[in-house]
C-alpha cells in the first residue's frame, strides 16, 4: 500500500486505486501537485462525466486541454494522451474519480479505454523516439477512485486487461 504522494509521482509508472471519501481523494490530488520541486501535472478526471465514449472524450479533452484538432475517437484520444506537449511536465498523474461510472461504457469502449491507458503508461515510462519527435521517459501514473462496494468489480475488470492496481 502506498502512503506517500512522492511514491506515486516519482515511482515507476503504474496504476493505483483508492476507495472511500471523495474529499480525501481530491485532497490527495492536491497534495500530489504540491509534493515535489519538479513540475508535476496532476489532473482530476470526473468519472461521473464519462458514462459514454463521447462524454469521456469531452471530459478528458476539457481537463487535459486537448488541442482543437482532437478528433473525438479512440485513435485521436490515444494520440493526444501520449503527446501532451502543451502541458510540459516532469511527471503526470491522472486522478479519475468515481470510476464505477466508467464501468457503464460498452464492453468495446471499456476495452479500448483500458488498452489505451495501459499503452500510454508504458509509452510515457519508456519515452519515445519517432525520429523528429523524441521524448525522455516520464512518470505517468493513473489513480482511480471508486466506492468501496465497487472496488473489487473494477479491479477484476482491469485485471482482465492485464492492468494491475496498487492500493493507496
N, C-alpha and C positions, 0 to 999 in steps of 0.2 A: 504494500500500500504506500502510495506517495503522500507525503505530508508537506513537502516544501515546494513552493511555486518555482524555485530555481531548477528543481529536478525536471519539471515539465518544460521549462523554457530551454534549458541548456542540455538536457539529457538527449538520448537517442530519440529520433523522430518516431512517434508512435501514437497509439490511440489510448484514451483514458475514458473512464466512466465515473460519474458521481451521481448519487441519488439524494433525495431529500429536499430540503427547503430551497426554493429558487433564489431567495435573497442571499443565502450563503454562496450559491453558485455565482451570482452576479458580483458578490464581494471577491470571490476567488478570481474572476476575470479581471477585476480592477487591480488586485494585488499582483497578478501576473504582469500587467503593464508597468507597474511600479517596481518590479523586483530586481532589476539589474541595470547596470550602467549602459548596456548595449541598447540599440534601438529595437524595441520589441513592438510588433503589431499584434494586439490581442483584440479580436472582434467577436461580438455576440451575434450569432445567428438564432433567430427565434423560430424554433421548431413548429410552433403553432401556426406559423405563416407558411409552412412547407408541406401542406397536405396533398398537393398535386405537383406534377413536374413543373408546370407553368408558374405556380406560386413559389416553388423552391427556386427557380431561376430568378424570379423577381427579387426575392429576399437576399439571395447571395449577391446578385448584381448591385443592389442598393447598398448593402453593408460593406462589400468589398470594392465598391466604386468601379465595377467593370466598365470598360470603355464603351462608347456609343455604338460601336460596331458589333457588340455581343449579339450573337445570332439566336439566342434563346433555344438552344438544342443541346443535347448531351456532348457532342463534339466541341461546340463552342464553349460550353461550361468547363470541360476539361482543359481546353487551351487557355482560358482566362485564369483558372485556378492554378495552373502551372506557370503562369507568367508573372503577374503582379508587379511588373516593373514600375507601375505608377504608385506602388506602396512599398518603397525600398525599406528593407529592414534586415537586421542581423538574425532575427528569429520571428516565426509566425506561430500564433496559437489561435485556432478557431474553436470557440466555445459554442456548442449547439445545445440550446435549452429545450426542454420539453420534447425530447427526441421521440417519445412514444407517438407523437403526431406524424412523424415521418414514416412510421410503420403503415400509415394509411395509403402510402403510394402503392400503385400497382406493383405486382411482383417484378415485372420487366423494368419499371422505373427504379424500384428499390435496388435491384441488381446493378443497374447502370450507375446509380449514385454510389453504392458501396464500392464498386470496381474503380470508379474514378477517384474516390477518396484514397483507396489503397494505393493506386498507382501514383497519385500525387505525393503522398507521404514519401514513397520510395524515391521518386524523381527529385524532390527537394533534398532529401537526405544524401543522394549520390551526386547532385549537381548535374549540369547539362553541358553538352558540347555538340552544338549544331553548326559547326563551322564558324560563321559570323556571330552566332549567339552562343555565349558561354556563361555559365553561372557556377559559382562555387557552392559546395554543399552547405545547406542552410537548414537549421532546425525548423521543422514544420509539424506541429502537433495538433491533434484534434481531440477535444474534450467534450464528451457527450454528457448531458444531464437528463435524467428521467425520474419518474416517480418510482418509489421502492417496489410497488406491485407490478411494474412492467420491466424492471431491470433485467431479470433472467430471460424473458422473452426476447428482448433486444440483444442481449449478449449472445444468445443462441443463434439468432438470425445472422448477426455479423460473423460469428464463428463459422457459420456455414459458408461464408465467402473467404475464409482464411484470415479474418481480421481478429486479432487477439486484443482484448481490452485490459488495461491495468486500472485497478480501483484507486480512486483518490479519496 
